[in-house]
Amino acid sequence: MNRKQKSRWWPLIACLLALTLAVAVGSGSSRGASKTMWVAVMEDSTDAVILKKADRFADVVGLLKFNQQVEVMRDLSEDKDNPRPYFSVKINGVSGFVKQSALAEKSQYQGEKKDSEASVATGSSAANTAAKGLNSQNEKTLSQSDPAFKARVEEVDKMEKAINQLVYGSEQPDPRKGLDNYRAWGDEGMNIAKDNGSEK
């Protein structure tokens, strides 16, 4: 190949190198870029929390609200050495970790707000509502057509409050209290590994 032929190939080679570099930089930046997700659990769920560490029993640094937007900084399940089912997140200036199952790719509101909450609820009281197959529309219909319906719903509500009292120490669930109770049970039952790897 003479000098004239070589000089003809240089622009093409330079173009290919620039394209390869652009693709490499682009794919690297998209993998590390943050993205927005939505909270898919109700406020009474023990998963509706931002944790200090990517650990089920870590200290709570913040609470989540249903359908709140969350900035996800990193997916810890992609860690090669230590994959965990958590997202590293930032919400209103608070950084921490959230269980992956607590977040969704899309907004949870579709149609009427109350109906949407019932259909996606995973917290204790909200899950009971969803399990009863209720939304505002069919609850109204059933109340009108079945005289015993209201009394049965009240019975379920009483049971729900009793469970909340046991788990949360209050009729109104607080995910921090729920986690504290789980942590105490795990610690007393010698089910939580200590930081040095030994158990109590």
C-alpha positions in Angstrom: 0.0 0.0 0.0 1.6 3.3 -1.1 1.4 6.6 0.7 -1.5 7.9 -1.4 -3.6 4.8 -0.5 -2.7 5.1 3.2 -3.8 8.8 3.3 -7.1 7.8 1.8 -7.8 5.4 4.7 -6.9 7.7 7.5 -10.3 9.6 7.6 -12.2 6.4 7.6 -10.1 4.9 10.4 -10.4 8.1 12.5 -14.2 8.0 12.0 -14.4 4.4 13.2 -12.3 5.2 16.2 -14.4 8.2 17.1 -17.6 6.1 16.7 -16.2 3.3 18.9 -15.3 5.7 21.6 -18.7 7.4 21.5 -20.5 4.1 21.9 -18.3 3.0 24.8 -18.7 6.3 26.6 -22.5 6.3 25.9 -23.1 2.8 27.2 -21.0 3.4 30.3 -22.8 6.6 31.2 -26.3 5.1 30.8 -25.4 2.2 33.1 -24.2 4.6 35.8 -26.9 7.3 35.3 -29.7 7.7 37.8 -33.3 7.1 37.0 -36.7 7.9 38.4 -38.9 5.2 40.0 -42.2 5.2 42.0 -43.0 3.8 45.5 -45.2 0.8 45.0 -46.0 0.0 48.7 -48.3 1.8 51.1 -47.1 3.8 54.0 -48.1 1.1 56.5 -45.7 -1.4 54.9 -42.4 -2.2 56.7 -40.8 -1.8 53.2 -41.9 1.8 53.0 -38.6 3.0 54.5 -35.2 4.3 53.4 -32.5 2.3 55.2 -29.0 3.5 56.3 -27.5 0.3 54.9 -28.6 -2.3 52.4 -29.8 -4.6 55.1 -33.3 -5.6 56.2 -32.6 -4.6 59.8 -30.6 -1.4 59.2 -31.6 1.9 60.9 -34.3 3.8 59.2 -33.3 7.2 57.8 -36.5 8.1 56.1 -40.1 7.1 55.2 -41.6 6.5 51.8 -45.1 7.6 50.6 -47.1 5.7 48.1 -46.4 6.7 44.5 -43.6 9.1 45.6 -40.9 9.6 43.0 -37.5 8.3 43.9 -34.2 8.9 42.3 -32.4 5.6 42.0 -28.7 6.0 41.9 -27.6 2.4 41.7 -28.9 -1.2 41.4 -27.1 -3.3 44.0 -28.3 -6.5 42.4 -25.8 -5.8 39.7 -22.8 -5.9 42.1 -20.6 -8.8 41.0 -19.0 -9.5 44.4 -22.1 -8.9 46.6 -25.4 -8.7 44.7 -28.3 -7.6 47.0 -32.0 -6.9 46.2 -31.7 -3.1 47.0 -31.5 0.2 45.2 -29.3 3.0 46.3 -31.6 6.0 46.3 -31.9 9.7 46.9 -35.1 11.3 48.0 -35.5 15.0 49.1 -31.8 15.1 49.9 -31.9 11.9 51.9 -29.6 9.1 50.7 -30.0 5.4 51.6 -31.3 2.1 50.4 -34.7 0.8 49.5 -35.8 -2.8 48.8 -36.2 -3.3 45.1 -39.7 -4.8 45.6 -40.9 -1.5 47.1 -40.3 0.4 43.8 -41.9 0.3 40.4 -40.9 1.6 36.9 -44.2 3.4 36.4 -46.6 5.6 38.5 -49.0 3.5 40.5 -52.0 5.8 39.8 -54.2 4.6 37.0 -57.8 5.8 37.0 -59.4 6.7 40.3 -56.9 7.2 43.1 -58.7 5.1 45.8 -59.1 2.2 43.3 -55.5 2.4 42.3 -54.3 2.3 45.8 -56.4 -0.8 46.6 -55.2 -2.6 43.5 -51.4 -2.2 44.2 -51.4 -2.1 48.0 -48.8 -4.3 49.7 -48.9 -2.9 53.2 -50.8 -4.7 56.0 -54.1 -2.6 56.1 -54.1 -1.7 52.4 -53.4 -5.4 51.5 -56.4 -6.4 53.5 -58.5 -4.0 51.6 -57.2 -5.4 48.3 -57.6 -9.0 49.5 -61.3 -8.2 50.2 -61.5 -7.3 46.5 -62.7 -3.8 47.3 -62.5 -0.5 45.6 -64.7 2.5 46.1 -67.1 1.4 43.3 -67.9 -2.2 44.3 -67.8 -1.3 48.0 -70.7 1.2 47.4 -72.6 -1.4 45.4 -72.2 -4.2 48.0 -73.2 -1.8 50.8 -76.5 -1.1 49.1 -77.3 -4.7 48.1 -76.1 -6.6 51.2 -77.3 -5.4 54.6 -74.6 -7.6 56.4 -71.8 -6.3 54.3 -71.0 -3.2 56.4 -70.9 -5.3 59.6 -68.5 -7.8 58.0 -66.2 -5.1 56.9 -66.2 -3.6 60.4 -65.2 -7.1 61.8 -62.3 -7.3 59.4 -61.2 -3.7 60.3 -61.2 -4.7 64.1 -59.0 -7.7 63.3 -56.7 -5.5 61.3 -56.4 -3.0 64.2 -55.7 -5.9 66.6 -52.9 -7.1 64.3 -51.5 -3.6 64.0 -51.5 -3.3 67.8 -49.4 -6.5 68.1 -47.0 -5.7 65.3 -46.7 -1.9 65.5 -47.9 -1.2 69.1 -50.5 1.1 67.6 -53.7 0.9 65.6 -52.1 3.1 63.0 -49.1 1.3 61.5 -45.7 2.9 61.5 -43.0 1.1 59.4 -40.3 2.2 61.8 -42.0 0.5 64.8 -42.7 -2.6 62.8 -39.0 -2.9 61.8 -38.0 -2.3 65.4 -40.3 -5.2 66.5 -38.9 -7.5 63.8 -35.3 -6.5 64.7 -36.0 -7.2 68.4 -37.5 -10.6 67.6 -34.6 -11.5 65.4 -32.1 -10.4 67.9 -33.7 -12.1 70.9 -34.3 -15.2 68.8 -30.6 -15.1 67.8 -31.5 -14.8 64.1 -29.6 -11.7 63.3 -25.9 -12.1 62.4 -23.6 -9.6 64.2 -21.2 -7.3 62.3 -18.3 -9.6 63.0 -20.2 -12.6 61.5 -21.0 -14.2 64.8 -24.4 -14.6 66.3 -25.5 -13.6 69.7 
